[in-house]
Amino acid sequence: MKDTKEFVAGWQSIVEDHVLRDLAGAIDKLGAADQGGTESLARHLTHAFQVAAGPKGGVQAAVSYLCEIAGHAEQAGPA
């Protein structure tokens, strides 16, 4: 049982690190695009929280949403 708990803890740490890197990259891109400034970022974060709270949501779904939006913002370039 101890090995299973250690494996799960290690796996969760790996997943958390991956999600953290994705989230940091998305926020970096959204900040660099600066389309609407802080208010725009706040709107995206609010929507991401709603995605996370939804029936098919979760943290990974919210971060995926932010990565998708950041990709669009990056393609559009700085305001």
Secondary structure, 3 states (H helix, E strand, C coil): CHHHHHHHHHHHHHHHHHHHHHHHHHHHHHHHHCCCHHHHHHHHHHHHHHHHHCCCCCHHHHHHHHHHHHHHHHHHCCC
